[in-house]
Amino acid sequence: MSQKRQLSAIMFTDIEGYTAMMQFDEKKAILVRNKHRAIMDEITEKHDGQLIQYYGDGTLSTFKSSIAAVKCGIEMQKAFMEAPNIPVRIGIHVGDIIITESDIIGDAVNIASRIESLAMAGSVLISDKINDALRNKKDIETKFLDAFEFKNVNKVIPIFAVSSDGLIVPELENIKGKTKPKDNENFKKYKRKTIYALSFLLVVILALTYYMTMTSGRVFTGDKITLAVIPFDNMNNDNESEMFADGVTEDIITQLSKIQNLQITSRASAMRYKGTEKTVSEIGDELGVELILGGSVRKHNDQVRINAQLVDATNNRNLWADNYDNVLDKIFEIQTEVSKDIANALEITLSDNEQDRLENSPTNNSDAYMAYKQGQMFLNRGGGKVEELEQAEDFFKEAIRLDPNFCSAYVGLADTYVEYIYWGRAAPAEILEKAFSPTVTALSINSNDGGSHGALGSLSFYKFERETAVLSLEKALEINPSYVGAYDKLAWIRVFDNDLEGAISLFEKALELDPLSVKYLANIGFVYAYFGKYDEGLKVLNENIVKYAIDDNMLLWMKANILSLKGDHNEAVELFNSRSDGTNTNWMLGYTYAKMGNIEKANEILSYQLNKSETTFVPPYMIASIYIGLGDKEKALEWLEKDYESGGLGLFFWLLKIDVKFESLQDNPRFIALLDKVK
């Protein structure tokens, strides 16, 4: 039997409820089927498609391009919706197929069938591959629904609904189809029949868990055992090995964060102890943790030795230590025999989900891993410098090129794009478009990864998609309970919901995980200002400035900001000008000058920002703030509308309705219309 292989877009359709219709009104069912076939024949041919076969109330077709298939599906649904309406479901995927004399076969055909099973009457559902082909087709709009794990398909696939031309977009809770069974809102994994090679980090974690619960009757307080991983020492004393050692530290933090009964101090706070001479007890007191994990890393060519030591911070007693040797390509793995011996000796049982997450090796490509680590190094500097973000972006892309299935590299790339938005370095709409592809790719590679869900939550946060943001961020925390960034964004959403107490609780949780973070200290203080509680906010900031002896530009800016909103303009200006950052770039200083009547200074900063906006991106919200300070409501509205058109800055737009700076616009129809867009 002759056969050939080719890349095609595959469309499946069927008529919803057709079997029941045949039972109760056979004549109507035949008329419906005849209309269905007439439309299928005509429109498929119009879009250069090939109708492979009819089967009862369904069809299987192929197309030479993804765009042609989608346009065909849209036109069909519009025709099916005309009276008498035919309730048709359509699913489309693209992939490699084998064409025989009478049929087509292949995984892509199976996937297209599964996608169609999710659809509802009047909808066209497509895979992420089809959606990628539509990126530049402005006349075809799509909406991300979720990532699904189908029966007999060994990967998770992001699914989109075509939302153009009045097509139906299914609600997620109404979607049913040929997916794998779910458990606790997540796909339940079948138990593995054999245990593959565990990562080095898993062994560290197993031993660590044992000693935390079994050693010498030590009783730990609180709901979770608290632990910090301080930077592992580089025994090679060269820059590349230094980065590698820091990478090992970060990976251990990430892995330990996946265990539910552990509370792990964030990387940002833990890495401050790099090269420290402080004792374990001092570090434990400062971070508020019971246990400290540290060690050393030595790398020679492709050989790696890692020494890990666990210490009780309350009494400086060593609880456990071990050495691990492996090749660089197997940094996440050690021999199965060693893994089994240690696991059996420690008599530790992790949950199926924890076991699955910990066993997952991000990559076995050492070059991809090193590129990823370089990307992390630039991203984690956290200053929002464009040149550093560009470096991070390039390295993550290189890691992806070297290993297209490296989930963490896609997450790193998406997180880098989000940093552009956080620091106001580029138009959010443009950046969100770039961030979307690596985010859904990360989810499709590993839907059991907290970073993937966290990236989707961040994107949704900045797109004003509240429900998706909350669901994704909560899912990230379910997988990774120490995901500090998720607590931060959920806290701001609570502010948006007018829930001050809930917001403070979440900010405090973020600070508990990242106790040396100026950002979260500042957030706790500043959130009071959105509720008009200026003195409470200043009290929090002042107490922490004294407690930690912090002289930080962000903290000083936040305190001056509250003073300005409170009306203490002279004190605010003095504090703003005491910072080391430039004054002309400080839009809140421009607002404050305007409010205190120093119009000349306000206009000087405004002119600087306007001139800068002609050559590079300046968040229009900042310019709007200066205009509202000057009392120019029309200009303020004009620039707020520009900000929304550029994609908005997420946080500022979430909170416009309680932003005291724009209180005078609350009754303005244009302002009300703007607020309606971000509900």
C-alpha positions in Angstrom: 0.0 0.0 0.0 1.5 3.4 -1.1 1.9 6.1 1.5 3.6 9.4 1.9 4.5 11.8 4.8 3.8 15.5 4.9 3.2 18.5 7.2 -0.5 19.5 7.2 -3.0 21.4 9.2 -5.7 18.9 10.4 -9.3 19.8 11.1 -11.8 17.6 12.9 -15.5 18.6 13.2 -18.7 17.0 14.5 -22.3 17.9 15.2 -23.1 18.3 18.9 -26.0 16.2 20.0 -26.5 14.5 16.6 -27.0 11.0 18.0 -29.9 12.2 20.2 -31.3 14.1 17.3 -31.4 11.0 15.1 -33.3 9.2 17.9 -36.0 11.8 18.4 -36.3 13.4 14.9 -34.7 11.4 12.2 -36.0 13.7 9.4 -34.5 16.8 11.0 -31.2 15.0 11.6 -30.9 14.1 7.9 -31.6 17.7 6.9 -29.0 19.0 9.4 -26.4 16.5 8.1 -27.1 17.4 4.5 -26.6 21.1 5.2 -23.5 20.3 7.2 -22.0 18.4 4.3 -22.9 21.0 1.8 -21.2 23.7 3.8 -18.2 21.5 4.5 -17.8 20.7 0.8 -18.1 24.2 -0.5 -16.0 26.1 2.1 -13.3 23.4 2.4 -12.7 23.6 -1.3 -12.8 27.4 -1.2 -9.8 27.4 1.2 -7.9 24.8 -0.8 -8.5 22.1 1.8 -9.0 18.4 1.2 -11.9 16.6 2.9 -10.4 13.2 3.7 -13.6 11.5 5.0 -17.0 11.8 6.6 -17.8 9.6 9.5 -21.4 9.8 10.7 -21.8 13.4 11.9 -18.1 14.2 11.8 -15.4 15.1 9.2 -11.6 14.9 8.9 -9.9 17.5 6.6 -6.4 18.7 5.8 -5.0 22.0 4.7 -1.8 23.2 3.2 -1.5 26.0 5.8 -2.6 26.7 9.4 -4.0 30.1 8.4 -6.1 28.6 5.7 -7.5 26.0 8.1 -8.4 28.6 10.7 -10.0 30.9 8.1 -12.0 28.0 6.8 -13.2 27.1 10.3 -14.3 30.7 11.0 -16.3 30.8 7.7 -17.8 27.4 8.4 -19.0 28.4 11.9 -20.6 31.6 10.6 -22.4 29.5 8.0 -23.5 26.9 10.6 -24.9 29.7 12.8 -27.3 30.8 10.2 -30.8 29.5 10.5 -31.4 26.6 10.8 -28.5 26.6 13.2 -26.2 23.6 13.2 -24.3 23.0 16.5 -20.8 22.1 15.2 -17.5 21.7 17.1 -14.2 22.3 15.4 -10.7 21.5 16.4 -7.5 22.2 14.5 -3.8 21.2 14.9 -0.8 21.1 12.7 1.8 18.3 12.4 3.4 15.5 10.5 1.0 13.0 9.0 1.2 9.8 6.9 -1.2 9.7 4.0 -2.4 6.3 2.7 -4.7 5.5 -0.2 -7.8 5.8 2.0 -6.8 7.5 5.3 -4.4 9.7 7.2 -2.6 8.6 10.4 -0.1 10.1 12.9 0.1 11.7 16.3 -1.1 15.0 14.9 -4.3 13.4 13.8 -4.9 12.1 17.2 -4.2 15.4 18.8 -6.6 17.3 16.4 -9.3 14.8 17.4 -8.7 15.4 21.1 -8.8 19.2 20.6 -12.2 18.9 18.8 -13.5 16.9 21.8 -12.9 20.0 24.0 -14.8 22.3 21.7 -18.4 23.6 22.1 -21.0 24.3 19.4 -20.0 27.5 17.6 -16.3 27.4 18.6 -13.0 26.8 16.9 -10.3 25.5 19.2 -6.7 25.4 18.0 -3.3 24.2 19.4 -0.4 26.4 20.3 1.3 25.5 17.1 -1.6 26.8 15.1 -1.8 29.9 17.3 1.9 30.6 16.7 1.2 30.8 12.9 -1.5 33.5 13.6 0.9 35.9 15.4 0.9 38.5 12.6 -2.7 38.0 11.5 -4.3 41.0 13.2 -7.7 40.0 11.7 -7.8 36.7 13.7 -8.0 37.0 17.5 -7.5 34.1 19.9 -7.8 33.6 23.6 -5.7 31.2 25.7 -7.9 28.7 27.5 -5.5 26.4 29.4 -2.9 23.7 28.9 -4.4 20.2 28.6 -3.1 16.7 29.0 -4.9 14.4 26.6 -5.5 10.7 26.7 -2.8 8.8 24.7 -0.8 12.0 24.1 2.4 12.1 26.1 2.7 15.9 26.4 0.7 18.9 27.6 -0.7 21.1 24.9 -1.8 24.8 25.3 -5.2 25.3 23.7 -6.6 28.5 22.3 -10.1 29.5 21.1 -10.6 31.7 18.0 -12.5 34.7 19.3 -13.0 36.6 16.0 -16.2 37.1 14.1 -18.6 36.3 17.0 -17.3 32.8 17.5 -18.1 31.1 20.8 -15.2 31.1 23.4 -15.8 28.2 25.9 -15.6 29.0 29.6 -12.9 26.8 31.1 -15.2 25.2 33.7 -17.5 24.1 30.9 -14.9 22.3 28.9 -15.1 18.5 28.7 -13.2 16.2 26.4 -10.8 13.4 26.0 -8.3 14.6 28.7 -6.6 12.6 31.4 -8.4 12.3 34.7 -7.8 15.2 37.1 -7.1 15.1 40.8 -7.1 18.2 43.1 -7.5 20.5 40.1 -4.3 19.1 38.5 -3.7 16.2 36.2 -3.1 13.0 38.2 0.1 11.4 37.2 0.2 7.6 36.8 2.7 6.1 39.1 5.9 5.3 37.4 6.6 1.6 37.1 10.3 2.2 37.6 12.3 4.9 39.3 14.7 6.7 37.0 17.9 8.3 38.1 17.3 10.8 40.9 19.0 14.2 40.8 21.9 15.1 43.1 19.6 17.6 44.7 16.9 15.0 45.5 19.5 13.0 47.5 20.4 16.2 49.4 16.8 16.8 50.1 16.0 13.3 51.2 18.8 13.3 53.7 17.9 16.8 54.7 14.3 15.9 55.4 15.3 12.9 57.4 17.6 14.8 59.7 15.1 17.6 60.2 12.5 15.1 61.4 14.6 12.3 63.0 17.8 13.6 64.4 18.4 13.6 68.2 14.9 14.5 69.1 15.2 18.0 67.7 11.7 19.6 67.9 11.0 22.3 65.2 8.5 25.0 65.9 5.8 26.4 63.6 3.8 24.9 60.8 6.8 24.5 58.5 10.5 23.9 59.1 12.4 27.0 58.1 15.7 26.7 56.1 18.1 28.9 54.3 20.6 27.8 51.6 23.6 30.1 51.8 25.9 30.4 48.8 28.1 27.4 48.2 31.8 28.2 48.2 33.7 28.1 44.8 36.8 26.0 45.3 38.3 26.9 41.9 38.6 30.6 42.3 37.8 31.5 38.7 34.8 33.5 37.4 33.1 30.8 35.4 33.3 28.4 38.4 32.0 31.2 40.6 28.9 31.5 38.5 28.5 27.7 38.5 28.7 27.5 42.3 26.1 30.2 42.6 24.0 28.2 40.1 24.2 25.2 42.3 23.0 27.2 45.3 20.1 28.6 43.3 19.1 25.1 42.0 19.1 23.7 45.5 16.9 26.6 46.7 14.5 25.9 43.8 14.4 22.1 44.5 13.9 22.5 48.2 11.1 25.0 47.6 9.0 22.2 46.0 8.7 20.3 49.4 5.5 21.2 51.1 6.7 21.0 54.7 9.7 23.3 54.2 9.8 27.1 54.1 12.8 28.2 52.1 14.4 31.6 52.3 14.4 33.2 48.8 17.5 33.5 46.7 17.6 37.3 47.0 18.1 37.3 50.8 20.2 34.1 51.0 22.7 35.3 48.4 23.5 38.3 50.5 25.6 36.0 52.6 28.0 35.3 49.8 31.5 35.4 51.3 30.2 36.3 54.7 32.1 35.9 57.9 29.0 35.8 60.0 28.3 32.7 62.1 25.5 30.2 61.3 23.7 31.4 64.4 23.9 35.0 63.3 22.6 34.2 59.8 19.8 32.1 61.3 18.7 35.0 63.6 18.8 37.5 60.8 16.8 35.3 58.4 14.5 33.9 61.0 15.3 30.2 60.1 16.1 27.1 62.1 18.4 25.4 59.6 21.3 26.5 57.3 22.4 24.4 54.3 25.8 25.3 52.9 28.8 23.7 51.2 31.3 23.9 48.4 31.6 23.2 44.7 34.7 22.1 42.8 34.7 21.8 39.0 37.5 20.3 36.9 36.9 20.0 33.2 33.6 18.0 33.1 34.0 16.6 36.6 32.1 18.1 39.5 32.3 17.5 43.3 29.7 19.0 45.6 30.0 19.0 49.4 26.8 19.8 51.3 26.4 20.4 55.1 23.3 20.9 57.1 23.6 22.8 60.4 21.1 23.6 63.2 21.3 27.4 63.4 20.0 27.4 67.0 22.9 25.5 68.5 25.5 25.4 65.6 25.4 21.6 65.5 26.2 19.7 62.3 23.2 17.5 61.4 24.4 15.9 58.2 27.1 16.1 55.5 28.0 14.3 52.3 30.0 14.5 49.1 28.7 14.0 45.6 30.8 13.4 42.4 29.5 13.5 38.9 30.1 14.7 35.4 28.8 18.2 34.4 26.3 16.8 31.9 24.7 14.8 34.9 24.7 17.7 37.4 21.0 16.9 38.2 21.6 13.1 38.4 23.6 10.5 40.2 23.6 6.7 39.9 20.3 5.0 40.6 22.0 2.6 43.0 23.3 5.4 45.2 19.9 7.1 45.2 18.1 3.9 46.2 20.7 3.2 49.0 20.3 6.6 50.5 16.5 6.7 50.2 16.2 3.2 51.8 18.6 4.1 54.6 16.7 7.2 55.5 13.3 5.5 55.2 11.8 8.6 53.7 8.7 8.7 51.5 7.8 11.8 49.5 4.4 12.3 47.9 4.0 11.2 44.3 3.8 14.8 43.2 6.9 15.8 45.1 8.8 12.8 43.8 7.8 13.6 40.3 8.8 17.3 40.6 12.1 16.6 42.2 13.1 13.9 39.7 12.5 16.1 36.7 15.9 17.1 35.3 15.7 20.5 33.6 18.4 19.7 31.0 21.2 17.3 30.3 22.9 19.7 28.0 25.8 21.3 29.9 26.2 24.2 27.4 22.5 25.0 27.7 22.7 24.9 31.5 25.7 27.3 31.5 23.9 29.7 29.2 20.9 29.5 31.4 23.0 30.3 34.5 24.5 33.3 32.8 21.0 34.5 31.9 20.0 34.1 35.6 23.0 36.0 36.7 22.0 39.1 34.7 18.3 38.7 35.5 19.0 38.4 39.2 20.9 41.7 39.4 17.5 43.2 39.7 18.3 46.8 38.9 16.2 47.0 35.8 19.1 48.1 33.6 18.2 47.6 29.9 21.7 46.3 29.0 21.5 43.7 31.8 18.0 42.6 30.7 19.1 42.3 27.1 22.1 40.2 28.2 19.7 37.9 30.2 17.4 37.7 27.2 20.2 36.7 24.9 21.5 34.0 27.2 18.1 32.4 27.8 17.5 32.3 24.1 20.9 30.6 23.6 19.9 28.0 26.2 16.7 27.4 24.4 18.5 27.1 21.1 20.8 24.5 22.6 18.0 22.6 24.3 14.5 23.4 22.9 12.9 21.4 25.7 14.6 23.3 28.6 11.5 24.5 30.5 13.4 26.7 32.9 15.0 28.6 30.1 11.6 29.5 28.7 10.5 30.6 32.2 13.7 32.7 32.6 13.0 34.4 29.2 9.4 35.2 30.2 10.5 36.5 33.6 13.1 38.7 31.9 10.3 40.3 29.7 8.2 40.9 32.8 11.2 42.8 34.3 11.1 45.2 31.3 7.5 46.0 32.4 8.2 46.2 36.1 10.9 48.8 35.5 9.0 50.6 32.8 11.7 50.0 30.1 9.3 49.1 27.2 5.7 49.3 26.2 3.9 46.5 28.1 1.7 45.4 25.2 4.8 44.8 23.0 6.6 43.0 25.8 3.6 40.9 26.8 3.3 39.7 23.2 7.0 38.6 23.3 6.5 36.9 26.7 3.5 34.9 25.8 5.2 32.4 23.5 7.9 31.3 26.0 5.3 31.1 28.8 2.9 28.7 27.0 5.9 26.7 25.7 7.1 26.3 29.3 3.7 25.1 30.3 3.5 22.7 27.4 6.9 21.2 28.3 6.2 20.9 32.0 2.8 21.7 33.5 4.0 20.5 36.8 6.5 23.4 37.2 5.8 26.3 39.5 7.8 28.7 37.5 5.7 28.1 34.4 2.5 28.9 36.2 4.1 31.8 37.9 5.1 33.2 34.5 1.5 32.9 33.3 0.3 34.5 36.5 2.7 37.5 36.0 1.6 38.0 32.4 -2.1 37.8 33.4 -1.4 40.3 36.2 0.0 42.8 33.8 -2.8 42.2 31.3 -5.5 43.0 33.9 -6.8 39.4 33.7 -7.6 39.1 37.4 -9.1 35.6 37.5 -6.4 33.9 35.4 -3.7 35.8 37.4 -5.1 34.5 40.7 -5.5 30.9 39.5 -2.1 30.8 38.0 -0.3 32.3 41.0 -2.1 30.1 43.4 -1.2 27.1 41.3 2.4 28.2 41.3 2.3 28.3 45.2 0.6 24.9 45.3 3.6 23.5 43.4 6.2 25.7 45.0 5.1 27.0 48.4 8.1 29.3 48.7 7.5 31.2 45.5 7.9 34.7 46.9 6.9 36.6 43.8 3.5 35.0 43.7 2.7 36.2 47.2 3.7 39.7 46.2 1.3 39.9 43.2 -1.5 38.2 45.0 -1.1 40.9 47.7 -1.5 43.7 45.2 -4.6 42.0 43.8 -6.0 42.1 47.4 -5.3 45.8 47.5 -7.3 46.1 44.3 -10.1 44.2 46.0 -10.0 46.7 48.9 -8.8 44.1 51.3 -6.0 45.8 53.3 -5.8 43.1 55.9 -5.4 40.3 53.3 -2.8 42.3 51.4 -0.7 42.9 54.5 -0.8 39.3 55.4 0.4 38.2 51.9 3.1 40.9 51.9 4.3 39.7 55.3 4.5 36.2 53.9 6.6 37.5 51.1 8.9 39.2 53.6 9.1 36.1 55.7 10.5 34.3 52.7 12.7 37.2 51.6 13.4 38.9 54.9 16.2 41.2 53.6 14.1 42.5 50.7 13.8 46.3 50.6 11.1 45.9 48.0 8.7 44.0 50.4 9.5 46.3 53.3 8.6 49.2 51.1 5.4 47.5 49.8 4.1 46.9 53.3 4.6 50.5 54.2 3.3 51.9 50.9 0.1 49.8 50.8 -1.3 51.8 53.7 -1.1 54.9 51.6 -3.6 53.5 49.1 -6.1 53.3 52.0 -5.3 56.8 53.3 -3.4 55.4 56.3 -0.3 57.5 55.8 1.0 57.6 59.4 0.7 53.8 59.6 2.7 53.4 56.4 5.4 55.9 57.6 5.7 54.1 60.9 6.4 50.7 59.1 9.0 52.3 56.9 10.7 54.3 59.7 10.9 51.2 62.0 12.5 49.1 59.3 15.0 51.9 58.4 16.1 51.9 62.0 16.0 48.1 62.4 18.0 47.3 59.3 19.9 50.6 59.0 18.8 50.7 55.4 19.8 53.6 53.2 18.2 52.5 50.0 16.9 54.5 47.0 13.7 52.5 46.7 12.9 52.8 50.4 13.6 56.5 50.5 11.5 57.0 47.3 8.6 55.1 48.9 8.8 57.1 52.1 8.9 60.4 50.2 6.0 59.2 48.0 3.9 58.7 51.1 4.9 62.1 52.5 3.9 63.7 49.2 0.5 62.0 49.2 -0.1 63.0 52.8 0.6 66.6 51.9 4.0 67.0 53.5 5.5 68.3 50.3 8.5 70.2 51.6 9.7 67.1 53.6 9.0 64.9 50.6 11.0 67.1 48.2 13.9 67.1 50.7 13.9 63.3 50.9 13.5 62.9 47.2 16.5 65.1 46.6 18.6 63.2 49.2 18.6 60.1 47.0 21.5 59.3 44.7 19.3 58.8 41.6 18.8 61.7 39.2 16.0 64.2 40.0 14.8 64.7 36.4 13.9 61.1 36.1 11.8 61.2 39.3 8.2 61.7 38.1 6.9 61.8 41.7 9.2 64.7 42.5 7.7 66.5 39.5 4.2 65.8 40.9 5.3 67.0 44.4 6.8 70.2 43.1 3.5 70.9 41.2 1.4 70.3 44.4 3.6 72.6 46.5 3.3 75.3 43.8 6.8 75.2 42.4 5.6 75.1 38.8 9.0 75.9 37.3 10.6 72.8 38.8 7.6 70.7 37.9 7.7 71.8 34.3 11.4 71.2 34.2 10.9 67.5 35.1 7.8 67.3 32.8 9.8 68.7 29.8 12.6 66.2 30.5 10.1 63.3 30.5 8.3 64.5 27.4 11.5 64.9 25.5 12.7 61.5 26.6 9.4 59.9 25.5 10.1 61.0 21.9 13.2 58.7 21.7 12.5 55.9 24.2 9.7 54.5 26.1 8.5 56.4 29.2 5.5 55.0 31.0 2.7 57.5 30.2 1.3 57.1 33.7 4.3 58.9 35.0 3.8 61.9 32.7 0.0 61.8 33.6 1.0 62.1 37.3 2.9 65.3 36.7 0.1 66.8 34.7 -2.5 66.0 37.4 -0.2 67.6 39.9 -0.2 70.7 37.7 -4.0 70.5 37.6 -4.2 69.8 33.9 -6.9 67.2 33.9 -7.2 66.9 30.1 -3.6 66.2 29.6 -3.6 63.8 32.6 -6.4 61.8 31.0 -4.8 61.9 27.6 -1.6 60.3 29.0 -3.5 57.8 31.1 -5.3 56.7 28.0 -1.9 56.4 26.2 -0.7 54.3 29.1 -3.6 51.9 28.7 -3.1 51.7 24.9 0.6 50.8 25.5 -0.5 48.0 27.7 -0.6 49.7 31.0 1.8 49.1 33.9 -0.4 46.5 35.6 -0.1 47.7 39.2 -0.8 51.3 38.6 -3.8 50.6 36.5 -5.1 47.9 38.9 -5.1 50.7 41.6 -6.3 53.7 39.6 -9.6 53.7 41.4 -8.0 54.2 44.8 -5.0 56.3 43.6 -5.3 59.6 45.6 -3.4 61.5 42.9 -6.3 61.1 40.5 -9.1 61.7 43.0 -10.2 64.8 41.1 -11.0 62.6 38.1 -13.3 60.2 39.8 -16.5 61.6 38.3 -15.0 62.2 34.8 -16.6 60.0 32.2 -13.3 59.3 30.4 -11.7 58.3 33.7 -14.7 56.0 34.5 -14.4 54.4 31.1 -10.8 53.8 31.7 -11.5 52.1 35.1 -14.1 49.9 33.4 -11.4 48.4 31.2 -9.4 47.0 34.1 -12.2 45.6 36.3 
